Amino acid sequence: MTQLAMPPLDTAVLARRDEIVGALRRIVPDGVIDSEVGMRPYESDGLTAYRQPPMVVVLPETVDQVAAVLSWCHGEGVKVVPRGAGTSLSGGALPLGDGVLMSMMRFNRVKRIDFENRVAVVEPGVTNLGITRAVEHRGFYYAPDPSSQIACSIGGNVAENSGGVHCLKYGLTTNNVLGVEMVLITGEIVCLGGAHLDSGGYDLLALVVGSEGLLGVVTEVTVRILRAPETARAVLVAFDSSEAAGACVADIIAAGIIPGGMEMMDKPAIHAAEDFVHAGYPREAEALLIVELDGPAVEVDHLLERVEAIARSRGAFECRVSNSDAERMAFWAGRKAAFPAVGRISPDYYCMDGTIPRKELPTVLRRMTELSGKYGLRVANVFHAGDGNLHPLILYDANVPGELERAEDFGSDILRLCVEVGGVLTGEHGVGVEKRDLMPTMFDETDLAHQIRVKCAFDEKHLLNPGKVFPELHRCAELGRMHVSGGRVPFPDIPRF
């Protein structure tokens, strides 16, 4: 992977920039940014290796404004990239030089909380942690908890189907979202699902969650809130090898134990986190597991004994059980801060995301070590071990010629390895532009064609977030019939830093 290609710039649209900016100002009078300096914060998302200034930024604050902007852009053939907090790590919110970037961060209200029915209705700009903060005074919380939960928006979580530490037991975003209000590219407002367990007909809600902004712009989200568990305790387990830790993970799940969370860190990540947070991690460990059990106290105590026995049978040399909530949170503090901690030991790092069958953890960790030697780059592993969602952090220095390219090639090989052992390209970060050109390693032409037909049903002109997810640019003909051109449509390069 040596260059990033995006849809060709539409010179006719660029020539109309002043007209487009004027039209947007009439719809959103106090929410248009068109200066070079003002747009600079929007030129990339969490995948900072790629940057592209947008043509213009619009920040609507009402559903009617969103609908009016999309309707106008649809009629005029102008591309739109939806954006939440910009924490995406796959380039899902990367702007287009000839497109409108629509930021949804003014939609930041908690609209309604129904404790009796255990639902909350929020706008997409509310942060993930903000939902829990709004309900915790009554003993409730929102379960999916990405590491960026203090900053990432629920709208972005819906776009990428985000997970987190506790997704093993409580599910990803798709398992905790009950309904959305969404505006289509035509300006039509649709409601899918609602404040109830399930709805009849096609499961379009599941289609929208994880659709990466290609099908519509979400303006409201109804989420499931849960009662905080009676008891939660964690055990810190240290191993002499990553392979032993990986085997322990598989054994715990095979024993029928579903922890609230089960995370793994290897030695480079352990040292980085300990230097940063001072959580008390054993520095001599080659791999560390954090296993949290929650529920009734008697059940938690029993399961902790079983987990410790399994860990000892796999060679764990230390099992430290939390005896207070403060100690449990200290265990998690290092894991939650692992990404910024690794940022202290390397000028740059490339955060990967792939998912594998749990039984393949030892094999994949060994192969990643071999790839690290092949490319001459260090890798720190921090991941959701319970569901096999890997987050290798490839350390590099962008100022050294060729290191970014090696990091990308290293990452591509890791993702190919995930697919090779029966896994998938992404667990929670999405495809975006990062994994777009690797899609054929997992899907054949028929698979991709069917996915594109779904895209065409919602957005026949390919105006919403084009250049993401699909490895080739396809167009739809009249009446929604797909027309695939006679070959790959060339994409121009965009700057990479």
N, C-alpha and C positions, 0 to 999 in steps of 0.2 A: 504494500500500500504506500505509494510514493506521492500521490496527489489526490486532492479531493475535488470531484467534479460536481457541478450543480447545473440546474436547467439554464439554458442560454438566456442572457439578458435580453429583455424585450425593448429594443431601442425605441419603438413607437410609444411605449408606456413611459419610458424615461423622458422622452421629449415633451410629455404632458405632465411632468411632475408638478409644476406650479398649479395647473388646473386640478390635479388630484389633491394636493394640499389644501387648496381653496374649498373643494367639495367637502373634505373631511372637517375643516374648520366650521363649515355651516352646520354639520351634523353634531360635532362635539366642540363647541366654541372654545372651551378652556382646557382641551385635552389633546392637543396636537404638538408634537416636537419634530421640527424639521431642520434644526441647526446641526452642523457637524459635531460640535462639542456636546450638545444636548443628547445626541443619539449614541454617543460613544459607549455609555454603560450597557447598551443593548446589543453591541456588535458580536457578542458571543454568549454562550451559556456556560455550564460547568465544564464542558469540553473545550478548554481555553486554547487548545492547539490550533483551532480554526476560528477565524474572525471574518465577519463581513458586515459593514455598516448597512443598516436598512435604508430604503428610499425615504421612508417617513415612519414615525411612530404615532399611534393613536391610543389614547387611554380613555375608553368609554366608562361611564359609571351607571348607566341604566341599560336594561334589556332592550328597550326601544332603540337606544343609540347603537348597540351591537347589531341589531337587526338592520337598521338603516345603513350602517357602514358596509355590512356584508352584501346587502341587496345592491347597493350602488356599485361595489367592486365587481359583483357578479355581472351586472349589466354592462360594465365598462371593460371587462376582461382583465382586472387587476388582481394580482396574487395577494394572498393574506397568510401571514404566519402567526398563529395564536401563541401567546407566551404567558406563563405564570411568573413564579419568582426567579426563573432562569437558573435553577439548580440542576437541570438535566445534565447527565454525564454522557449522553450519546449524541449530542448535537441536535436534539429534537426541536429546540427553539432557535436554532441558527437562522438569522435573518436572510432575506434575499435583497440583492441590490436594486431590484426593480419591483419590490413588493412592499406592502403595508405590514408593519409589525404591530399586532394588536395586543397590548398589555392588559391583562385582566386584574391587575393588582388594586384597582379602586373598588373592586367588588370584594369588600373585606368585612362584611357583617355576618354575625351569627343571627339568623332571622327568626328561628323558632326552636325551642327545645321541648320535647314531649317525653318527660321522664317515665310516665306510666307505660307508654308504648316503646320506650327506649330508642328514640330516634332524635336526631338533630338535623335541622335544615340550615345550611350555610351557603354563603357565596363562595365562588372558586378561589378568591384571593385570601381567604382565611388560611392561616398556617396550620399544618398538621397538628402541632402541639397546641395551637390555639383552641382547637376543638376540645381537647382534654381539659385545658384550663377553664373552659366555659362550663364544664359539667362536673369537675372533680369535687366541688363543694357538696354535692349530693352523693358522693361515693361512686361516680361513674367515670369512664374513660373511653377514648377511641383507640382501638387495638393496634392497627398498623402504625409502625413507628420507625420510619427510615432514619438513618443516622443524621440526615439533614432536617429532622422534623422541626427544629426551632425556626427554620427559614423556609422550607419548601411549602408550596401551597397545595390545598386539597384539589384544586383544578389540575395542577400538574401531576399529582398522584393519580388522578383518574386517567389522565392522558397516558401515563407510563405503566399503570397498574403496579404501583410501588408496593414494596413489602416492608421489611424491617426485622428487628431482632425477634419479635413475638409472632411473626407470620407463620411459624411452624404449627402452632396450636390454634391460632385465631384467624389465619388466612391473610391473603393479600387484599389490596384495595377492592378487587372485584367481589370478595366475599363479605365486604362490610359496607358497600354502597347499595342502597335500596332504590334510589331513583335519581334522575338528573333532568334538569331543564336545559335544552340545547338549541342553539340557533344554527340553522343550516346555511350554506353559502348563498342560498336564494333569499335569505332574510326570514324564512319561515321558522316559527318558534314551535318546538315539539317537546313533549314531556314523556319520558320513558320511566316505567316503574313508579314508585311512590312510597309512602310511609306504610308499607305493608310487606309481608314476607315474600310474596311472589305475585306475578300477574300473568294472565293468559296470553296466548299468541306467541309470536316469535320472540326470542330472548334478545331483543335489540340492545338492552342495557349491557349485557355481557359483551356485545360487539363493540359498543362505544368505549367501555373501560379498557384501556390499553391501545386505543386506536391512534394515539400519538398526534392528535390534532388534524388528522386527515379527513375526518367525516363531519365535523361541526365544531362550534365553540360553546363550551359548557358555561352556563350562567347561574346554575344553582345545583347543589348536591344535597341529597338526603342520605345521611349515614346512620348506621347502626351504632349505638353506644352500649357499652357493657358495664355491668357491676364490677367494681374492683374486687379481686379475689380476697377471700378471708385471710389467707396466708400466702406469702411468697418468700421462698428461700433459695439461695443459689449455692452451688458448690464449684470451687475453683480446682481444676484437675490438671496436674502437670505431667508431661511425658518426655521421654528421652528421644522420641522421634515423631515426626508428623504422620508417618504411616500408622503407628500405634494409636495415635489420637483419632485418625480417620477410621480405623477399625473399631474403636470404642464407640464412635458415633453410630455406626451401622449396628453394633450389638445392642445399644440402648433402644433404638427404634424396633429392632427385631424382637426385643423382649416385650413389646407392646406398651412401652412407656413413651408418652408424648409430652415432652417438657414444654413449659411456656416459652422457653427460648433455649437454644443451644448454639453457641458461637465458638469459633476456633481462631486462634492466632498462632503464627509461627514465630521463631526466635527474633528475626528482625523487627517484626511488628510489636512483639512483647517488649523489647528494649526501647523502641521508640515511644510506646505508650507509657512505660514506666518512667522514662526520663521526663516526659511531659506532664503526667498526672500524679505520679507517685502513688499508684493504687496498691502497691505491695505485691506485685507479680513476682514469681520466682525467676530470676534472671538466668538461672542455669537450665531452665526448661527449653527444649527444642520446639515444643508445641504446648499450647494451653487451651483447655476447654472451659467454657463457662456454661454450666447447665442450671437452668432455673426451673423449679417446680412450683406450681401454685394450685390453690384449692383449699379444702378443709385441712386443718393442721395435722390431723392424724394420718391423712392420705399423703401429705407432703413429707412427713417424717418417714413413713414407710418407703416411699419412692426414693428418697435421698439415700436410704440404706442400700436399696437395690442398685442405684446408679453407682454408688461408691464401690460396691462389690464387683460390678462389671468393669469399672475402671481399673481396679486393682488387678483383676484377672488379665487385663491387657497391658499390665506393666506400669501403671501410674505410680510415680514415686511420691506424690503429694496430693491429698484430697482435703481441701479446706472449706468447711461448710460455714456459711454466714450465720451469725447468731443474733443479728439485729438488722433492721431495715437499712441503717446507715452503712453497715458492712456490706450488705448486698448491693447497695447503690455504688459503693466504692469499687466492687468487682466490675460493675458495668461501666464505671466512669472511664476506665482505660479503653475499653472496647468502643464506647461511643465517641471517644476522642482520637481513635486510631488514625483516621484520615488526616486531620491536621497535625497529628504527632509525626506521621511519616513525612509530612511536608517540611519538618524541621531538619530532616537528615538527608534531604536530596533537593537540589534546585527545582526539579520538576518530577512529577510522577503521572503515570497513565493508569487510571482506575478502570479495570476491566469488569465485566459482568457476564457470566455464563453459568449454566446449571447442568449438573450431572447426576446420574443415579448415585445414591449414597454409597453403595458397595464399591463404586469406582474411585472413591476418595484417595485411598493409598496409591493406586496406579497413577492417577492424574497428578498428585503432588510430586511423585517421583519423576514423572515426565516433565513437569514444569521446572524442576531443578536441573534436568538435563538441558532444557531449552535456555535456561538462564546462562549456563556455561556456553552454549552455542552462540548466543548473541552478545555475551560479555556484559550483561546488564543484571543488576540485582533485582530481586522481586521479594516483596513482603506480602504475606497472605493474611487476609482478614476476611472471614466470610461466615455466612449463615449455614453452619455445618448441618443442621437438622434437615434442611430441605435441599441440600446440595448446591446452594447458590453461592458460587465462588466470586470473590472480589480481589483478584491478584492486583497488587500495586507495583507496576513496573517503574523502577527508578531510573531517571536519565537526566541529562543536562542539555536543554535546548540550545545552549550557546556553543556546544561542541558539534561541529558539522557531522551529520550522519546519525547522531544518536536518536533523534526523534523518529527517523525512518526505521532504525533498528527496533525501537520500542513498538512502533506500529506493526512491524512484521512479527515481532515476538507475540504481541497481543493477538494478531490474526491466527498464529499457530495455536495459541491457547484455545481460541474459540473453535477452530477446526478439530482440536483434540476433544473438546466437549461434545461436539456432534458425533465424532468417531466412536465414543464410548457409550452412545445412546442418549446423550443430553441435548440441550438446545442452546441457541445463540445468546439468549438473554433470560434473566430471571425477573428483573424489576427495573432496569435502566432503559429498556426499550431498544429499538433498532436505530432510529434516527439516521444520521449520516455515518456514524461510526461503523455499524455492522451492515449497512445497506448492501455493499458489494460482496458480502459473504452470504447473503440470502440463498444463492444457488447451491451452497454446500448443504443446505438443509431442505430446500424445496426445489422440486423440478419445475419445468415450464408450465405444466398443467396446474400445479398448486398455485404458482404465482398468478397465472391467468385468472383463476377463480377469485383470488384475493383482490385483484385489480378490478374485476367486475363489481365487487362490493363497493370499492372506492368510487367507481363510475356511477353507481346507483345514487350515491349521496352527492357527488361532485363531478358531473360529467365533463366540466371544462378543466379539471385538475388545477383549480385555483387555490385550494387549501393546502398549505405546507408542502408544495411540490418539491421533488428532489430528495425526499426522505423515504425510508423503508424499502422502496422498490428499486432494484438495481438498474432498471432501464426505464426510460420515460415512455409511457404509453398514453395514447389518446383514445377517447371514446367518440364513436360516430353518433349519428342521430338515433334517437329512440333507445339510447343506452346500450347499443350493441358495441362491443369492443372492437377497436381497430388497432392492430399492432403493426407498426411500420416495418418496412423491409429490413430493418437492422437496428443497431444501437444508435440512439440519437446522441450526438456529441454534446458533452457538457463542458462549458469553460471552467478553467481552474479559478479557485478563490484563494486569497492569501492565507498562509498558515504560519503560525508563529511558535 
